[in-house]
């Protein structure tokens, strides 16, 4: 009797099908799984190759080619073939990255539209849709190889992806029909792979230089516990930049020979990039290589030496030092305290990169026992197996938040709720009070960054909590709670504690951080630390002074009859001194003037309190008060 699908039973708590790890890379993507012996294995996606080019070509009939077949269409159809789509994830039409490298045609930006779209033969597609095509193809290849359904995955992302980029990646996975068990930082995935295979203990740096992104993380590995102590990076630096540097040099040389400028010709640019990429790979093993540039009219061969190639990319490699030093500083470590360096990403095969890493971290030879192209996918597969129910009791994964999260308070000051490098998942709450009498609503402005003022940080979201019961200023209490899940997605809620009325929002920013914003948020926070703190103290002192003056005017209006001879004049002098201090820029002077006003009005305030108590108790029995 044939088995009926209606009678099949599965555990609803477990994801459907074989869980896999997917390294959704800028230039290549990989899929890995854990075999019956507990070993991580990558799956061949392109013939015998385990690396599938992250390239999608859109045909005239609306169908797609993915991988190597798509890449072969690139030179002849540059506008319909999307490469390095990862760099566009979570970005808006106005982002500099969108225009900087593109030979693409972009759909006209609609008013208020926050997502960039590619024009591929009259069809408009978003980076999420392009990435979903890559994931669909990878899923089909994995199912064919494993001979069973693949329904759940851990997908890796650069550690410096922000909320928008992470959400876009998660959306792409869902669009591809996958249950996204978790988004895992690529350096953390590498740590999972090495921690299980080597049972490593100590402090490690994970240097991840892929096709389009660079990340460095400092991790503690002890008894199977992985904790990311710090992370830093550059979201637009990778092997693609090496290719472009060499391709630019090739185009300049060939343009001189042919007598025409090829640098603006999209067909020539793609041909030069292909030749540069092959030459780069050859120069990893050899001192000389030939770059073959197949132009429509002729094929040009240019000899390139390793020394020439290194002279073109040395500035790019040195750019990674900024993030390395920042990660070490955040972890409060010196290079000699690092026990080893794990290399991740195909670009770490470049000899100049390995030499630089060795020098950067105190002369230690970097670790490369696991193929740097495969290590991230293998780590993701191990984590997927763990999350799908085949967990190991000795594995614990602790990731961190790369940028602080907070809210705007009076005067445009940032109150940080969850600080940078906090282990996630994480949750934190803080209680705020109303500022004005009878205030019935509170605007919640969520920001991200390290500076003290809202104007210097990135705005993530705004929402309003309404329904606060009218009360005197400072009496209404609102609890604001921040929660960051394991994927780094932020949820914010605000709850009025008297009535229980609550509003919440999941923060999905409209676009990703630009390179300039990432550098500004971290580097300027250090450069302007003293200035920012001084400005914050001044603003907070002025806000407190405004509150004191407001409360004083209210009290004088309601209880002028309680003033004694000479008291009104003394309070007026102290009030005027406070207003003059507020006009200056010395927060110490403002604080002293507040204290002086408090002393001048202490007896008046005491009489008001006594009167209020007397009125409250008049006509009431002892039993009623008890």
C-alpha positions as MATLAB code, in Angstrom:
seq = 'XXXXXXXXXXXXXXXXXXXXXXXXXXXXXXXXXXXXXXXXXXXXXXXXXXXXXXXXXXXXXXXXXXXXXXXXXXXXXXXXXXXXXXXXXXXXXXXXXXXXXXXXXXXXXXXXXXXXXXXXXXXXXXXXXXXXXXXXXXXXXXXXXXXXXXXXXXXXXXXXXXXXXXXXXXXXXXXXXXXXXXXXXXXXXXXXXXXXXXXXXXXXXXXXXXXXXXXXXXXXXXXXXXXXXXXXXXXXXXXXXXXXXXXXXXXXXXXXXXXXXXXXXXXXXXXXXXXXXXXXXXXXXXXXXXXXXXXXXXXXXXXXXXXXXXXXXXXXXXXXXXXXXXXXXXXXXXXXXXXXXXXXXXXXXXXXXXXXXXXXXXXXXXXXXXXXXXXXXXXXXXXXXXXXXXXXXXXXXXXXXXXXXXXXXXXXXXXXXXXXXXXXXXXXXXXXXXXXXXXXXXXXXXXXXXXXXXXXXXXXXXXXXXXXXXXXXXXXXXXXXXXXXXXXXXXXXXXXXXXXXXXXXXXXXXXXXXXXXXXXXXXXXXXXXXXXXXXXXXXXXXXXXXXXXXXXXXXXXXXXXXXXXXXXXXXXXXXXXXXXXXXXXXXXXXXXXXXXXXXXXXXXXXXXXXXXXXXXXXXXXXXXXX';
ca = [
       0.000    0.000    0.000;
       1.437    3.379   -1.015;
       2.249    5.839    1.745;
      -0.069    8.817    1.915;
       1.325   12.297    2.483;
      -1.645   12.914    4.770;
      -0.372   10.290    7.179;
       3.203   11.557    7.423;
       4.021   12.877   10.862;
       6.849   15.232   11.827;
       7.798   17.100   14.970;
       6.401   20.648   14.548;
       9.085   22.006   16.862;
      11.779   21.079   14.345;
      12.349   22.797   10.981;
      11.260   20.912    7.905;
      14.021   19.090    6.019;
      17.772   19.051    6.451;
      19.151   22.215    8.116;
      22.036   23.827    6.244;
      24.431   26.731    6.620;
      24.594   29.261    3.782;
      27.447   31.697    3.250;
      25.694   34.307    1.108;
      28.849   35.992   -0.113;
      29.464   39.081   -2.208;
      31.321   37.228   -4.953;
      30.569   33.562   -4.186;
      28.040   31.627   -2.118;
      28.376   28.245   -0.446;
      26.103   25.712    1.244;
      27.251   23.317    3.972;
      25.693   20.608    6.119;
      26.726   18.370    9.005;
      27.159   14.743    7.988;
      26.326   11.637   10.007;
      29.708   11.739   11.741;
      29.227   15.332   12.918;
      31.605   16.885   10.396;
      30.825   20.019    8.447;
      30.863   19.494    4.699;
      30.290   21.910    1.818;
      28.137   20.926   -1.153;
      29.286   21.129   -4.790;
      27.083   23.750   -6.466;
      28.779   24.218   -9.851;
      29.956   20.850  -11.163;
      32.834   19.895   -8.874;
      33.188   23.431   -7.511;
      31.749   24.208   -4.111;
      31.850   27.950   -4.840;
      28.898   29.343   -6.763;
      29.302   32.854   -8.196;
      26.786   35.218   -6.550;
      25.601   36.406   -9.951;
      22.077   36.567  -11.405;
      21.232   37.172  -15.074;
      17.703   38.121  -16.122;
      16.557   36.726  -19.479;
      14.074   38.444  -21.787;
      11.280   36.036  -20.804;
      11.669   36.966  -17.130;
      13.451   33.793  -16.076;
      16.888   33.804  -14.514;
      20.291   32.215  -14.738;
      22.319   31.933  -11.541;
      25.969   31.247  -10.843;
      28.554   30.469  -13.494;
      26.010   30.531  -16.332;
      24.960   34.017  -15.260;
      28.554   35.235  -14.998;
      29.208   34.136  -18.567;
      26.516   36.615  -19.677;
      28.136   39.520  -17.844;
      30.382   40.897  -20.577;
      27.681   40.830  -23.272;
      24.759   41.842  -20.997;
      26.180   44.020  -18.192;
      22.869   45.768  -17.445;
      20.859   42.561  -17.077;
      23.488   40.736  -15.002;
      23.729   41.608  -11.309;
      26.979   40.931   -9.445;
      27.989   41.797   -5.856;
      24.348   42.410   -4.950;
      25.281   42.019   -1.289;
      26.729   45.529   -1.401;
      23.292   46.911   -2.217;
      21.409   45.083    0.545;
      19.425   47.463    2.741;
      20.555   50.543    0.814;
      18.475   53.416   -0.502;
      18.500   55.146   -3.917;
      20.457   58.115   -2.560;
      23.233   56.020   -1.033;
      26.676   56.816   -2.551;
      27.461   53.102   -2.844;
      24.541   52.675   -5.238;
      26.083   54.918   -7.882;
      29.779   54.478   -7.214;
      30.451   51.114   -8.820;
      27.450   50.504  -10.958;
      27.343   49.830  -14.640;
      23.711   49.075  -13.844;
      20.576   50.906  -14.867;
      18.493   51.847  -11.847;
      14.743   52.285  -11.712;
      13.677   55.896  -11.092;
      13.386   56.543   -7.374;
       9.770   57.086   -6.371;
       8.894   59.751   -3.742;
       9.511   58.278   -0.329;
      10.901   55.018   -1.733;
      13.645   53.620    0.467;
      14.828   50.643   -1.603;
      17.091   50.716   -4.649;
      15.849   48.756   -7.682;
      17.728   47.521  -10.746;
      16.263   47.960  -14.226;
      16.905   44.624  -15.957;
      15.391   44.747  -19.419;
      12.369   46.768  -18.330;
      11.804   44.706  -15.190;
      12.531   46.282  -11.811;
      14.071   44.044   -9.135;
      15.324   44.827   -5.641;
      18.518   43.486   -4.014;
      16.313   41.285   -1.825;
      14.772   39.666   -4.909;
      18.180   39.164   -6.541;
      19.561   37.575   -3.375;
      16.474   35.344   -3.154;
      17.264   33.979   -6.631;
      20.759   33.013   -5.420;
      19.325   31.336   -2.335;
      16.658   29.488   -4.364;
      19.300   28.087   -6.694;
      21.563   27.093   -3.803;
      18.635   25.398   -2.086;
      17.745   23.372   -5.202;
      21.356   22.267   -5.656;
      21.579   21.242   -1.997;
      18.341   19.250   -2.185;
      19.572   17.412   -5.267;
      22.885   16.572   -3.602;
      21.399   15.518   -0.244;
      18.391   13.819   -1.848;
      16.067   15.316    0.743;
      14.223   18.604    1.294;
      16.088   21.646    2.647;
      13.742   23.915    4.552;
      15.790   25.688    7.209;
      19.072   27.537    7.178;
      21.466   29.691    9.118;
      22.576   32.485    6.790;
      25.755   34.403    7.492;
      26.166   38.183    7.269;
      29.102   40.539    7.819;
      29.440   41.589   11.444;
      29.016   45.208   10.406;
      25.682   44.743    8.647;
      23.190   47.086   10.285;
      19.514   46.431   11.017;
      18.380   47.285    7.479;
      20.924   45.000    5.840;
      20.170   42.148    8.230;
      16.435   42.491    7.709;
      16.940   42.503    3.925;
      18.968   39.287    4.173;
      16.291   37.652    6.296;
      13.603   38.730    3.814;
      15.603   37.209    0.955;
      15.778   33.894    2.786;
      12.034   33.844    3.360;
      11.391   34.807   -0.256;
      13.504   31.800   -1.255;
      11.238   29.554    0.817;
      13.684   29.034    3.663;
      13.016   29.163    7.368;
      15.825   31.433    8.530;
      16.855   29.921   11.848;
      19.339   32.701   12.540;
      21.535   35.307   10.912;
      25.068   34.591   12.081;
      28.006   36.989   11.889;
      30.606   35.604    9.505;
      33.537   35.874   11.962;
      31.458   34.134   14.608;
      30.668   31.330   12.159;
      34.393   30.856   11.577;
      34.905   30.638   15.342;
      32.253   27.928   15.562;
      34.061   25.895   12.908;
      37.477   26.226   14.523;
      36.229   25.821   18.063;
      34.695   22.424   17.370;
      37.469   21.092   15.157;
      40.395   22.266   17.262;
      38.934   22.560   20.787;
      40.726   25.910   20.910;
      41.119   27.965   24.069;
      42.283   31.527   24.371;
      41.840   34.820   22.565;
      41.583   34.862   18.784;
      41.213   37.436   16.051;
      39.065   36.513   13.070;
      40.289   38.417   10.003;
      37.599   38.121    7.340;
      38.385   39.654    3.962;
      35.802   38.492    1.451;
      34.833   39.704   -1.968;
      33.045   42.850   -0.869;
      33.260   43.251    2.900;
      35.895   43.228    5.622;
      35.323   42.308    9.270;
      37.643   41.693   12.170;
      36.426   40.289   15.475;
      38.153   39.501   18.742;
      36.775   36.322   20.308;
      37.254   34.399   23.520;
      37.116   30.621   23.063;
      36.986   28.667   26.328;
      35.555   25.177   26.787;
      33.270   25.483   23.773;
      32.005   28.951   24.764;
      32.356   31.581   22.034;
      32.117   35.206   23.088;
      32.696   38.081   20.681;
      34.533   40.693   22.739;
      34.612   43.301   19.985;
      34.006   43.708   16.290;
      34.885   46.279   13.646;
      35.078   46.432    9.884;
      34.517   48.131    6.576;
      31.292   47.274    4.749;
      32.753   48.244    1.350;
      36.230   46.744    1.195;
      37.171   43.374   -0.222;
      38.650   41.348   -3.031;
      36.364   43.080   -5.537;
      38.367   46.236   -4.845;
      41.597   44.355   -5.638;
      40.043   43.313   -8.960;
      38.976   46.869   -9.743;
      42.407   48.297   -8.925;
      44.103   45.891  -11.316;
      41.338   46.238  -13.940;
      41.729   50.028  -13.851;
      45.455   49.695  -14.509;
      44.793   47.230  -17.337;
      42.234   49.543  -18.967;
      44.587   52.515  -18.796;
      47.363   50.506  -20.433;
      45.099   49.015  -23.124;
      43.458   52.399  -23.807;
      46.872   53.825  -24.599;
      47.589   50.984  -27.023;
      44.198   51.165  -28.787;
      43.995   54.955  -28.798;
      40.580   55.200  -27.120;
      39.385   55.476  -23.515;
      37.904   52.153  -22.416;
      37.241   53.129  -18.808;
      33.628   54.185  -19.527;
      32.839   51.226  -21.770;
      30.796   48.720  -19.686;
      31.787   45.803  -21.935;
      35.491   46.649  -21.646;
      35.182   47.161  -17.882;
      33.668   43.711  -17.402;
      36.272   42.100  -19.646;
      39.062   43.816  -17.695;
      37.534   42.727  -14.377;
      37.383   39.110  -15.565;
      41.011   39.249  -16.680;
      42.092   40.929  -13.448;
      40.284   38.317  -11.345;
      42.000   35.410  -13.106;
      45.391   37.130  -12.874;
      44.897   37.760   -9.152;
      44.215   34.082   -8.540;
      47.295   33.073  -10.553;
      49.531   35.546   -8.700;
      48.649   33.832   -5.418;
      50.921   30.957   -6.474;
      53.169   32.567   -9.100;
      55.367   35.646   -9.397;
      54.033   36.464  -12.869;
      50.709   36.009  -14.648;
      49.032   37.027  -17.878;
      45.799   39.012  -17.704;
      43.601   38.150  -20.683;
      41.137   40.926  -21.608;
      38.636   39.688  -24.215;
      37.338   42.820  -25.961;
      34.764   42.592  -28.779;
      37.264   43.663  -31.430;
      40.295   41.765  -30.125;
      41.757   39.887  -27.164;
      44.579   41.658  -25.359;
      47.113   39.935  -23.113;
      49.002   41.928  -20.479;
      51.742   40.470  -18.261;
      51.426   41.382  -14.604;
      53.990   40.704  -11.862;
      53.112   40.070   -8.227;
      55.087   43.197   -7.279;
      52.995   45.314   -9.656;
      49.757   43.854   -8.314;
      50.827   44.417   -4.712;
      51.729   48.052   -5.427;
      48.156   48.579   -6.666;
      46.463   47.025   -3.627;
      48.803   47.888   -0.742;
      46.695   50.950    0.174;
      43.544   48.824    0.301;
      45.213   46.210    2.507;
      46.466   48.889    4.887;
      42.908   50.205    5.222;
      42.101   47.070    7.200;
      44.556   48.162    9.907;
      42.140   50.869   11.114;
      39.464   48.323   11.985;
      42.018   45.900   13.458;
      43.360   48.526   15.855;
      39.839   49.597   16.792;
      38.788   46.014   17.573;
      41.888   45.487   19.733;
      41.276   48.758   21.567;
      37.618   47.923   22.223;
      38.656   44.529   23.624;
      41.357   46.235   25.735;
      44.059   44.057   24.206;
      47.481   44.471   22.633;
      48.468   42.521   19.477;
      50.843   40.253   21.440;
      47.921   39.102   23.627;
      46.190   37.452   20.639;
      46.803   33.702   20.680;
      46.079   33.238   16.991;
      44.485   34.724   13.921;
      41.846   32.860   11.923;
      41.726   33.719    8.221;
      38.366   33.849    6.482;
      37.532   34.735    2.895;
      39.221   33.932   -0.395;
      41.021   37.281   -0.442;
      43.154   36.145    2.510;
      44.996   33.842    0.076;
      46.746   36.895   -1.406;
      50.354   36.708   -0.102;
      50.469   40.441    0.710;
      47.376   40.053    2.921;
      48.892   37.132    4.853;
      52.131   39.078    5.333;
      50.184   42.102    6.583;
      48.124   40.006    9.037;
      51.274   38.397   10.405;
      52.848   41.820   11.021;
      49.611   43.347   12.377;
      49.221   40.715   15.092;
      52.736   40.515   16.478;
      54.365   38.193   13.960;
      52.057   35.218   14.558;
      51.478   32.979   11.558;
      47.732   33.090   10.784;
      45.669   29.912   11.043;
      44.342   28.465    7.813;
      43.762   24.771    8.485;
      40.192   25.033    7.203;
      39.723   26.322    3.664;
      39.134   30.085    4.173;
      36.473   30.003    1.476;
      34.530   27.250    3.246;
      35.052   27.931    6.946;
      32.107   30.344    7.303;
      29.626   27.997    5.617;
      30.831   25.091    7.754;
      30.396   27.103   10.949;
      26.901   28.131    9.843;
      26.008   24.484    9.170;
      27.140   23.469   12.655;
      25.013   26.236   14.153;
      22.041   25.246   11.963;
      22.291   21.666   13.172;
      22.431   22.946   16.734;
      19.385   25.200   16.344;
      17.395   22.527   14.536;
      17.440   20.304   17.572;
      20.632   18.328   17.090;
      22.306   20.507   19.704;
      25.558   19.963   21.510;
      25.489   20.742   25.205;
      29.044   22.112   25.058;
      28.353   24.817   22.455;
      27.347   28.323   23.475;
      27.391   31.253   21.083;
      27.530   34.850   22.284;
      27.434   37.642   19.670;
      27.594   41.414   20.203;
      25.956   44.675   19.110;
      28.366   46.741   16.987;
      26.821   50.204   17.662;
      25.027   51.602   20.730;
      21.245   52.007   20.667;
      19.305   54.664   22.552;
      16.567   57.300   22.580;
      16.424   61.067   22.341;
      15.761   62.957   25.571;
      15.053   66.647   26.225;
      17.547   68.971   24.603;
      18.515   66.536   21.841;
      20.673   64.366   24.111;
      21.052   60.608   23.529;
      20.317   58.270   26.407;
      21.940   54.937   25.500;
      19.797   51.938   26.427;
      21.968   49.115   25.015;
      25.650   49.864   24.695;
      28.037   48.859   21.938;
      29.606   45.387   22.318;
      26.725   44.153   24.504;
      26.245   40.393   24.049;
      23.064   39.478   22.135;
      20.309   38.509   22.358;
      19.898   41.384   24.803;
      17.150   43.394   26.470;
      17.297   46.548   28.581;
      14.750   49.003   29.963;
      14.798   52.499   31.405;
      12.079   54.658   32.975;
      11.513   58.215   31.765;
       9.189   60.866   33.196;
       6.949   63.447   31.552;
       8.373   66.951   31.167;
       5.252   69.151   31.090;
       2.114   69.405   33.189;
      -0.800   67.510   31.676;
       1.399   65.774   29.112;
      -0.663   63.014   27.473;
       1.775   61.712   24.845;
       5.477   61.015   24.474;
       7.469   60.851   21.228;
      10.037   58.041   21.170;
      12.972   58.682   18.808;
      15.270   55.660   18.450;
      18.864   56.392   17.441;
      22.082   54.463   16.801;
      25.642   55.633   17.370;
      28.333   56.547   19.845;
      27.987   60.342   20.042;
      26.217   62.185   22.866;
      23.889   64.292   20.697;
      21.056   63.092   18.474;
      22.248   65.315   15.633;
      25.506   63.315   15.463;
      23.848   59.878   15.514;
      21.758   57.920   13.034;
      17.974   58.068   13.321;
      16.412   54.598   13.189;
      12.725   55.101   13.936;
      10.109   57.301   15.599;
       6.777   56.450   17.201;
       4.384   58.056   19.680;
       2.976   56.697   22.946;
      -0.461   58.218   23.539;
      -2.938   57.766   26.369;
      -0.747   59.014   29.226;
      -3.126   60.273   31.950;
      -2.767   64.041   32.604;
      -0.490   64.533   35.609;
       1.904   67.146   36.933;
       5.314   67.251   35.258;
       7.704   64.446   36.296;
       4.831   62.316   37.657;
       4.017   60.344   34.505;
       6.365   57.327   34.229;
       7.079   55.604   30.909;
       9.204   52.466   30.674;
      11.089   52.156   27.371;
      12.355   48.640   26.592;
      14.885   47.726   23.899;
      15.169   44.086   22.774;
      17.694   42.835   20.228;
      17.159   39.284   18.989;
      19.824   36.797   17.947;
      19.746   38.186   14.387;
      20.527   41.710   15.575;
      17.003   43.009   14.835;
      15.801   45.650   17.301;
      12.324   45.936   18.827;
      11.346   48.910   20.989;
       8.330   49.247   23.295;
       7.096   52.090   25.499;
       4.691   51.445   28.386;
       2.985   53.980   30.675;
       3.219   52.368   34.093;
       0.009   53.807   35.608;
      -2.453   52.718   32.920;
      -0.440   49.984   31.225;
      -1.008   51.553   27.791;
       1.760   50.397   25.454;
       3.126   50.976   21.948;
       5.910   49.073   20.185;
       7.820   49.029   16.928;
      10.237   46.683   15.163;
      13.015   48.835   13.805;
      13.530   48.252   10.101;
      15.572   51.229    8.876;
      14.927   52.495    5.365;
      18.491   52.155    4.190;
      21.882   50.902    5.297;
      24.862   52.771    6.633;
      27.254   54.262    4.113;
      30.996   53.774    4.536;
      31.330   57.402    5.649;
      28.641   56.986    8.312;
      30.294   53.872    9.771;
      33.650   55.624   10.057;
      32.101   58.848   11.408;
      30.049   57.083   14.066;
      33.008   55.240   15.540;
      36.039   57.411   14.862;
      34.418   60.775   15.593;
      33.008   59.408   18.840;
      36.621   59.022   19.962;
      37.886   62.267   18.449;
      35.086   64.377   19.981;
      34.587   62.477   23.236;
      35.515   65.328   25.603;
      33.676   67.924   23.532;
      30.563   65.730   23.346;
      30.485   65.091   27.087;
      30.875   68.810   27.825;
      28.030   69.647   25.426;
      25.835   66.939   26.944;
      26.452   68.209   30.487;
      25.600   71.760   29.386;
      22.351   70.666   27.707;
      21.315   68.521   30.672;
      22.029   71.402   33.063;
      19.893   73.768   30.949;
      17.031   71.247   30.793;
      17.144   70.803   34.569;
      17.199   74.595   34.999;
      14.111   74.909   32.779;
      12.330   72.335   34.905;
      13.265   74.115   38.132;
      12.114   77.503   36.791;
       8.843   76.001   35.538;
       8.121   74.411   38.918;
       9.047   77.650   40.709;
       6.731   79.834   38.595;
       3.895   77.392   39.181;
       4.501   77.442   42.945;
       4.697   81.254   43.108;
       1.445   81.559   41.175;
      -0.415   79.071   43.367;
       1.022   80.046   46.775;
       2.158   83.681   46.652;
       0.417   84.236   49.991;
       2.968   81.987   51.735;
       5.903   84.261   50.941;
       7.376   86.190   53.876;
       8.999   89.613   53.831;
      12.134   89.763   51.672;
      11.702   86.196   50.405;
      10.198   87.154   47.037;
      13.094   89.477   46.272;
      15.718   86.873   47.280;
      14.063   84.236   45.086;
      13.863   86.722   42.196;
      17.599   87.485   42.456;
      18.471   83.776   42.459;
      16.119   83.194   39.531;
      17.741   85.978   37.509;
      21.210   84.586   38.277;
      20.083   81.178   37.009;
      18.729   82.641   33.762;
      22.017   84.468   33.193;
      23.957   81.238   33.836;
      21.728   79.403   31.337;
      22.733   81.894   28.648;
      26.387   80.946   29.127;
      28.277   77.764   28.316;
      29.494   76.698   31.772;
      27.434   73.814   33.116;
      29.121   74.135   36.536;
      27.808   77.703   36.848;
      24.278   76.558   35.966;
      24.414   73.772   38.548;
      25.641   76.230   41.200;
      22.851   78.692   40.288;
      20.256   75.897   40.621;
      21.632   75.092   44.083;
      21.490   78.797   45.043;
      17.873   79.056   43.898;
      17.022   75.893   45.820;
      18.494   77.394   49.000;
      16.638   80.698   48.442;
      13.293   78.890   48.086;
      13.732   76.090   50.658;
      11.644   77.721   53.406;
       8.933   78.661   50.904;
       8.832   75.084   49.601;
       8.600   73.746   53.177;
       5.591   75.965   53.959;
       3.870   74.802   50.743;
       4.404   71.170   51.728;
       3.058   71.743   55.228;
      -0.032   73.474   53.828;
      -0.645   70.651   51.360;
      -0.375   68.028   54.120;
      -2.701   69.987   56.396;
      -5.329   70.262   53.662;
      -5.008   66.568   52.878;
      -5.526   65.567   56.516;
      -8.289   67.994   57.438;
     -11.573   66.221   58.235;
     -10.050   62.721   58.137;
      -9.822   60.309   61.078;
      -6.735   58.436   62.174;
      -8.340   55.195   60.988;
      -8.874   56.633   57.487;
      -5.248   57.716   57.263;
      -4.032   54.305   58.433;
];
